């Protein structure tokens, strides 16, 4: 609540002055993009798209500019894409919003009532709805209907596609990092509102640490004021020092809700997988250690992760690394990180400066404590052994296991790795040392073929050295054949009793329920802000 008394300066709460959750009105400073954005909003007939990372103040800037330009509030309709994330058609979105039919004619009558339709958080609309929106923007442009779209993305094209015809009808702007002058103005307004004084060294420290991000700067200033016991406007000028080693943990924790679980999930990698060498965890750890870097190349990660292994482990880790990298775009998408991380052209780009700041200053032992590192360094969760005649069924099982995030050794998936190698030695290594479990796909043909017989012989010897289960019989043929060394008393599954999907679920469950390693959470903290 703001309190104003005649001839007395206004009194403010701290959150009205500094607040990383938005851009408070008291310390609002127009970003450098504001002038051009104003021009676009004033250009009749043009759609406008405003994008930027989380915390850049897009929605606040948009609202301020619309007010400054004198748009009639009764003729501006604003809604959030978050509300309609489950819809696949923009017509259904708009019909629900305006409580009308989803026909083009019915919607057009409503849209023409407004000077501007504003869709905030447009990136939360489904890809299908956004594609639908992009297709119809061209038509609505001709009908004098205007949209203003606001969202998190690298570019407007990431939201609406790359149609050149749409580009000339839609002005796209991105809120990027702001300069020193912008942050100095924010701080000056805050000092005046709270009646505080920040010394030059503290000012430089905060500006440097913020890396041009308004959200980070707001968080640093707010936490520094709390540390100085400044919770609102002061009766007398109060000094506020910004000492980042003191406030670092408090600043970082402001963003825990936004980022911590996403980092932990990324470090866990593909769902359920327990094999490899914690490659995703090690990737995330190396990215965190690359302090201040917006881009990290695949070669750099390889050198840090694989290059450090001894000769015996290097082959395993190399294979694990390349499999993890090939799945990285899918893992990023699975864990809701597509608006923060981009992996393309063998380079991982951090497209959110606040996320980079968070990684730079996060005590990484907090991530390690939640990841549940794998029990052993096996390269594969599962290796499948089968007769060639049963390949169609095994191929289906392989795809089902993969879809659950498991690392599976299946010969057709390893053609490049096996090419030119002594198959007898290579398969012996895989079935004896590299798999957490071996699924033995049994049929009448299995004991009659040389390679399955060889693989099972290796698997039986490996099972004798394991302290837990290793061989998992699965009947894929009409009968369970009698096989020496694989007694019928060993529990088995059959495709005649369960679907392939059920069997894959049970394999994933068996792997997922293995006890994790005892984790050492005393690893060194990441580099501090200063």
N, C-alpha and C positions, 0 to 999 in steps of 0.2 A: 504494500500500500504506500503510495506517495502522499506525503503530508505537505501542504503549502499554507504558509501564514503570511499576511501582508508584510512586505519589506524584509522578510526573512527567507533565506535560500531554501529551496525545496529539500526535504529530507527523503532519502531513498534507502530501501533495503539493499543489501549487497547483491542479491540475485537480480534486482532491477538494473544493476549497473554492469556486472560481470556475470555471464552465464554461458557456459559452453554448449548448452542445449539449444541455443538460438542466438540471434543477434539482438540484444536488448535495445529498446528504443533510445535509452539514455546515451548509449555509446555507439549508436549506429553511425557508420561512415560509409558513404557510397563507394562501392568497389570500382576499380578502374574500368570495368566493362559497362558501367551504368549508363554512360552517355550514349553509346552505340545501341544498347538495349532499348533505351528510351526512343531512339529514332525508329527502331523496328516496330515498337508498339504503336507509334503514331502513324505508321505507314498503312493506310487503309488497304484492305484486301490481302494482306500478308499474314500467314501463320508465323508463329514465333516459337522456337524451342530453346529452353535454357537448361543446360546440364552442368554438372559439377560433382565433385566428391561429397560424401556425407560430411556435414559440419561446415560447408562453405557458405551457408546462409542463403541458399537459392530462394526458398519460399519467402523469407523475410524481405529480401531484395525485391522480389516480384511484387509483393503486396505494397511495399513503400513506393515503388515506381508507379504502380497503377493509381495510387492515391495522389502522388505528386502531379501526374499527368491529368488529373481531374476526371478519370473515368467514373461514370455514374454507377454507384454500387448496385443499383437495382437492375442494371443492364449488364452486369458481369456475373456469370454463374461459375462458381468454383466447386470442385469436388476432388476427392482423392482416389487414385487408382488402387490403393490398398483395399478399398471396400469391394472392388470388383475383380480381384485377382483370379477368381475361379471361372470367369466368363471367357468364352472363346470368340465372341463376336462383339465388335464395338457397337453394333446396333442394339444388342441385348443390354450392354452396359448403359447406353444412353436411354433406352426405353425404361429401364429400371430406375435410373436417376430421375427422369422426368415423369415417371408414372404414366407412360403412354404406350401405344403399340410400337412394335419394333420395325414397322415398315418405314421405308425411306421417306415417303410423303408425310406420314404422321410426325416423324422426328424433325423433318425440315421445318415444319410449322413452329415447333418449340425452339429450335436453334436460332431461327431468324428473330426471335423475340429479344435476343441478347446481342450486345455489341462484341462480346468476347466470351468464349467458353474456356475456362482455365482447368486443366487437368494436372493437379499436383501429384507427385509420386507416380508419374506415368510409367516408370519402369516396372512397377508392380503389376501392371496389366500383363496378361499372358502374351506370349510371342504371337499367338494367332490373333488376339484382339489388337495388338499394336500393328501387325501387318494389315489387318482390316482397316484400322484407322488411317494408316499411310495411304492405302489405295483410295479412300474416300476423301482425303484432304484435298486432292486435286479437283474433285467435283464440287466440294463445298466452297473451295476458293472461287470457282466460277459463279456460285450462288450468293457470294457476299457473306459467307459464314466464316468466322475466324476462330482459330484455336490457339491457345497459349499453353504449351506443354512444358512441364518442369520435372526433371528427374535426375537420378544418379546414373551417369554413363561417361565413357571416355569421350564420345562425340554424340551429336544428335543422330548421326547415322546408325549408331549402335542401338538406338531406340526405334527408329522409323525406317531403317534400311537405306540403300544407296540409289534410289530412283532419281536420275538427273532431272526429270520433269518436276519432281516434288521440290528439288533443291531451289529452283527459282521462285517457288511460291512460299518457301518456308525459310525464314532467317534463323540461323543456328548460332547460339552463343554459349561459351563455356566460362564459368567462373573458375579462374585459376588461382594460384598463390598470389597474395597481395604483397606489395612492397613495403619498405621501411616506413615511408611517409604515412601509409594507411594505418599501420600498427601504432605509430606515434600519436596519431590523431585519436585513435581509440583510447589509448592510455591517458592522454590529456583530458579527454571528456570524463573518464572515470575518476581521475584525480580531483577534478573540479566537483563532480557530483558527490563524492565521498569525503571531500576535504582532507585528502591524503597527499603525501609527497613521496615519489619514487625516485631514488637517486640515479644518476647517469649510468653507473655500473649495472645496477639492477635492471634498468631499462634495456641496456644492450644485451644483457643475459637473456631476458625474456624474448626479445625480438629475434635473437639468434636461434633460440631453442624452438620457437614457433614455426620456423621454416615457411613463413608466409601464410600459415593456416589461421584464419580468424578463430576457429573453434579452439585450437591449442592455446592461442594467446589469451582467449577469454578464460580458459581453465587455469592457466598459470597465474593470471592476475587474481582470479577469485580465490584460489587456494592460498596464495601469498597473503591476501587480505585476512583470510580466516586464521592463518598462522600468526598474524599480527593482532588478532582479536578485533578486527574491523569487520563488523557484521552489518554496518549501515553508515549513513552520513555521520561524521564526527563533529563534535562541538568545537574542537580546536584542531589545527593541522597536525596530522599524525603521520609519522614516517613508516613506510612499508618497504621492507627489503625483500628482494626476490633472490633467495638462495636455493638454487635448484637441488643440491644434495639433500637439503632439509625437506623440501616439498615434493620431491620426485615421486615417491610411492603414492602420495595422496593424489597427485595429478594423474598418474597412470590408472589408478583405481576408478577414476571418473569414467573411464572408457571400458572397464571390465565387462559390463553388460552388453556392449556392442561387439566386442572382439574376442574375449577370452575363450568362450566355448568354440568359436569358429577356428581359432588357432589350435586348440586341443583336438578337435575333430580332424583338421587337416594333418596334424602330426600323427594321428592314428591311421590315416590313410584310408584304403578301401575297406568297406564294411566287412567285418568278421575276420579279415586276413590275419594270420598269426605267424606267417612264415617270414622269409627274407631276413634282413638285418635291421629292422626298424628304419628302413630307408626314408620313409616319409618324415618320421620324427627328426632324423638327422638332416634332411633337407630344410625343414622349418628352422631347426637350430642354427644352421649355417646362414640362412636368410636373416635371422635375428642378429647374428654376429656381424653381418655386413652393414654396420651402422651407417645410416644416412643414405645408403644406396637405393635408388629407385628401380634399378634393373640389375639382375643377377643372371649370368649366362649359364647354360647347361655345362659348358666346359669348366667353369669356375666351381660349380657344385660337384662335378665329377672329381676334380682335383682334390677338393676338400674331403669328400666322402670316401671315394675309392682309393685315391692315391695314398691315403694314410694306412691302408691295410697291409698286413704282411702277405708274402707271396702265396701262402696256403689259402688265405681267405679272399684274396683279391678276385679270383675268378668268380666265386659266389657273389661277392658284393657287386662286381661289375654287371653281372646278369640281372641281379636284383635292381640295381640302379636304373638300367635301361628300361626294364619293365615298368618301374615306378614312373619314370619320366613319360613313357608312352601313354600312361593312364592319367597323368597329372591334370589335363584339361577336364576330364570327366570327374575326377575327385574334387576339383575346385568347384565345379557346378553342383555336385551332389551336396556339398556342405555350405552352399549359399554364399560363396566367396567371389562370384563372377563380377560383382561390381567393385571389387577391391583388387583382385589379382587377375592378370592376363598372362597366359603362356602361349606364345606364338614365336615362330622363327627361332626356336631353341633359346628363347630368352624369357625369363619370368619378370614381369613388370608390376610394380606396386603402384596402383593408380589412385591411391588415397593417401595423402600426406599425413593424415591423422593416424592411419594404420602403421605407417613407417615410424612415426614418433612413438607409437605404443610399443612396437617391437623393439625399438632402440633402447627403451627404458624398462621393459618388463623383466622382472626377476624370473628367469626361465625355469627355475626349479619348480615354480608353480605349475607350469605346463607338464614338466616331467612327472610330477607327482600324480597327474591325472591320466597319463597316457596308457599305463599298464604295458610296459615293454614286453616283447615276446619272450617266451621261456627259453628258446633255443635259437641257434642261428641257421635253421634249415632254410634252404632256398625255396622250397615248395611246401605248401600246406598239404597237398595231396599229389601222389603220382598214381596214374591209372595203368593197370596191366590187363591186356585183353587179347583175344584172338582176332585176326583180321576180319573174319566173317561177322564179328559183332560190332564192327566200327560204327554203323549207323546209330546204334543205341548209345554207344560210348561217346560219340560225337555230341549227341543230344545232352548227355550227362555233363560233358565238359562245358558246354555253353551254360548250363544251369548253375554249375559250380562257379564259373567265372562271373556270372551275373550277380552272385552273392559276395563278390569281392575276394574270392579265394585265389591263391596262386596254385595253378595246376600244371603238372608235367603231363603233356599229351603229345605224342610224337609228331603229329601233323602240325602242331603249333610251334615245334622246335626244329623245323627243317633247316633253317639257316645255321643254327647252332650245331646241329649234328652233321652237317655237310662236311665231308672230308675227314671226319674223325673215326677212330676205331670204335664202332658201335658197341662192341662187346665191353670194352673198358668204360665207355661213357655211360652206358645203361647200368653197368654194375655200380658205378659211382653214384648215379642218381638214386637207384633203388636201395642202396645200402647206406648212403650218407646224407642225401640231400632232401629227403621228404619226411615230413612229420608223420604222415600216414600213407599207406599203400592200399588202394582199393583194387581188389582182385576180382575182375569181372568173369565169373565162372559160367561156362557152357560146355556142351559135349566136345566142342572143338578145342577148348583151352588146353587140356593135357596132351592133345595130339600134335600141337605145334611147337616148334623148337624155341622160338623167341619167348613165348609166354612161360614155357617150362624153365628156361634160363632165368627169366625175371623173378619167377616165384622162388627158385632156388636161392637167388641172392636175397630176396625179401625174407625168406625163412631164417637165413643166417643173421640178417640184420635184426629181426624180431628177437632173437635170443639175447642180443646185447642191449635191448631197450628195457627200461624199467616199467614202461607202460604199454598200452595197446599199440600195435603197429599195423598188422594185417587186418583189413576190413573186407570180408568176403561179400560179394554182391552177385546174386544169381541173375544172369541176363539171358540164359538159354532156357530150354524147356525143362531141364533137370539140373540138379546139383551133382556134378561128377565126383566120383571117389578119387581123391588125390592124396598121395602119401605125404605126410607132413602137414596136412591141413585138415585136422579132424573135424567131423561134423558137429562136435560139441562147441566149437567156436561160434559165437553169435553171428548171424548173417542177416542180410536183407534180400528181398527179391522184388524184381520189377513186376512180378505177377501179383504182389500184395500191395505195393505202393507205387505211386507215380514217380517219374523222374524228379519232379519238383519237390515232392516229399523227401526223397532220398537226399537231394541237394540241401534241403533245409536241415535234415538230421546231421549231415556232414558238417555244415556250418555251425550247428549247435554244439557238436562234439568238440570242435576246434575252439569255439568261443568260450566254452566253459572250462578250458584248461586254466590252471592257476597261473597268474602273472609272476614275473620276476619280483623279488624283493627290491624295490626301487630306492636308490640312494638320492635323497632330495637335497643333498648338501652341495650340489654342483655350484660353481661360482656364478654369481649374479652377472647379468650382462652389463655392458659398459654404462656408467651413469651419465646423466645429462651433461655434466660439466666436463 
